[in-house]
């Protein structure tokens, strides 16, 4: 699969997550695992309101970066919000919902790459 991911888009998403105080941010490389996206980001918000605010900040950052309007699912309840920006998929969970679905184990194929050090390197 030929990657079309623009590093600036990924960086904008990571900055938006960090600015909105998302917790436990994990980046999972999907290259070679699926054609749905190149990267999956999983993050946690402390409450429904926090999850919604994080998702809103991510969507605004994507639009400001010139990305096509991302598809967003789950905003009415904000237990789990999915932001699909094409090459980057962002899942934002409340802690107990993230634990239940455990996407890192399903998609990670091992230990996911944590983004804290990556953000500093970019």
C-alpha positions in Angstrom: 0.0 0.0 0.0 1.4 3.4 -1.0 1.2 5.8 1.9 -0.3 9.2 1.2 -0.2 10.4 4.8 1.1 13.9 5.1 3.3 14.2 8.2 1.9 17.7 8.9 -1.6 16.3 9.3 -0.4 13.7 11.8 1.5 16.4 13.7 -1.6 18.7 13.7 -3.7 15.8 15.2 -1.1 15.1 17.9 -0.8 18.8 18.8 -4.6 19.1 19.0 -4.8 16.0 21.3 -2.0 17.4 23.5 -3.5 20.9 23.6 -6.8 19.5 24.7 -5.2 17.4 27.5 -6.0 14.0 26.0 -4.5 11.2 28.0 -2.7 8.0 27.1 -2.2 9.0 23.4 -1.0 6.0 21.4 -0.1 5.8 17.7 -0.6 2.6 15.8 0.9 2.1 12.4 -1.6 0.4 10.1 0.6 0.2 7.0 0.4 -3.3 5.7 -2.4 -4.3 8.1 -5.4 -2.6 6.4 -6.2 -0.3 3.6 -8.6 1.9 5.7 -5.8 4.2 6.9 -2.1 4.6 7.5 -2.2 5.5 11.2 -4.7 5.0 14.0 -4.4 7.3 17.1 -6.1 6.2 20.3 -6.6 8.7 23.2 -8.6 9.0 26.4 -10.7 11.8 27.7 -11.7 12.0 31.4 -15.4 12.5 30.8 -18.0 12.7 28.1 -17.6 16.5 27.9 -13.8 16.1 27.7 -14.1 13.5 24.9 -16.4 15.8 23.0 -14.0 18.8 23.5 -11.0 16.7 22.3 -12.9 15.6 19.2 -13.9 19.2 18.4 -10.3 20.4 18.7 -9.1 17.6 16.4 -11.7 18.4 13.8 -10.9 22.1 13.9 -7.1 21.4 13.6 -7.8 19.1 10.6 -9.9 21.8 8.9 -7.3 24.5 9.6 -4.7 22.3 8.0 -6.7 22.1 4.8 -7.8 18.6 5.3 -11.1 17.6 3.8 -13.9 17.7 6.4 -13.4 14.5 8.5 -16.2 12.2 9.2 -17.2 12.1 12.9 -19.1 9.4 14.7 -20.3 9.3 18.3 -20.6 13.0 19.2 -24.1 12.8 20.7 -23.0 10.5 23.6 -19.2 11.1 23.6 -18.4 7.7 25.2 -16.3 7.0 22.1 -15.8 9.4 19.3 -14.3 8.4 16.0 -12.7 11.1 13.7 -11.9 9.7 10.3 -9.6 12.0 8.4 -8.8 9.4 5.6 -5.2 8.5 6.2 -5.5 9.1 10.0 -8.2 7.7 12.2 -8.6 9.0 15.7 -10.5 7.2 18.4 -11.2 9.2 21.6 -12.6 7.2 24.5 -13.7 7.5 28.1 -11.3 5.3 30.1 -13.7 2.4 30.8 -14.9 2.3 27.2 -11.3 2.2 25.9 -10.5 -0.6 28.3 -13.5 -2.6 27.1 -12.7 -2.3 23.3 -8.9 -2.5 23.7 -8.1 -1.4 20.1 -4.4 -1.3 20.9 -4.4 -5.1 21.3 -6.6 -5.7 18.3 -4.6 -3.5 15.9 -1.2 -3.1 17.5 0.2 -6.6 16.8 2.5 -6.0 19.7 3.2 -2.9 21.8 1.9 0.3 20.1 4.2 3.2 19.7 3.6 5.9 22.2 3.5 9.4 20.8 5.0 11.4 23.6 8.6 11.0 22.4 7.5 11.1 18.8 5.9 14.6 19.2 9.2 16.0 20.5 11.1 14.4 17.6 8.9 15.8 14.9 
